[in-house]
Amino acid sequence: MQQVLQDEVAIVTGAGSGIGRATALLLSRAGARVACFDQDEGAAHGTSSEIQAGGGRATAIVGDVAEEARVGAAVERAERELGPLRILVNAAGIVVRKNLLETSPEEWRRVLDVNLTGYFLFLRAAVPRMEAAGGGRIVQVASIAGHTGYGYVAYTATKGGVLAITRQLASELAPKRIRINSISPGVIETGLNRDTLADQAIREATVANTPWGRLGRPEDIAQAALFLVSPASDFVTGTDLVVDGGMISCIQWGAARRSLHSFHATQG
């Protein structure tokens, strides 16, 4: 792979699994030095060790994205061990699959703490260091839930917030030579979806509602993230890249689609 990120320093949150892990590995293969941040100590070290085994430079940092002191310490350690920070990928996330009246205030707060406040804290910690380094690139993992109802009130609210923050910060950070964009994944086969996708009916319905005809893979999102932090996207900031196999591109009529084509409107 071309070393388009040669010796760039990146922090990836949620790097122990799923989208975060795939992104950390791909950025390393593109030449970046990667700080792998995750709440799961074994998972963080697992990703870091895999990068090192492949000849890359990485460090594992354990912490909760919602704890301000841990976030600040993580950014400081990443720079101390790897060099000036130039890339941040906010990928850590959780979901509570409950509707409005089922969701407790405690569950609501925890989802917001991880999916929104955690992003905010890493932004606050990373931006001054990127500015000092001469600029940087930020990618935030949102979701198609930020574009359309997804059934889970807390998760949907946070992902809509990620989209709004990204748009807001594009103009604010541009004078600092920092680009910020988001990615909205569709349904991706990760630990976050392992329980639901294990249900065959849910799995088949998901594929049926994805025009491209398959579920997403973490690597699909990692490739989008690599583009958004690479020189190839130098004129791209404040935008959202939907990577969903076409899921939200149109109304999914399912089995009724063929029947719809046999009806033609006539003027009465």
Secondary structure, DSSP 8 states (H G I E B T S, - for coil): ---TTTT-EEEEETTTSHHHHHHHHHHHHTT-EEEEEES-HHHHHHHHHHHHHTT--EEEEE--TT-HHHHHHHHHHHHHHH-SEEEEEE---------GGG--HHHHHHHHIIIIIHHHHHHHHHHHHHHHHT-EEEEEE--GGGTS--S-HHHHHHHHHHHHHHHHHHHHHGGGTEEEEEEEE-SB-SGGGHHHHTSHHHHHHHHHT-TTSS-B-HHHHHHHHHHHHSGGGTT--S-EEEESTTTTSS---GGGHHHHTT------
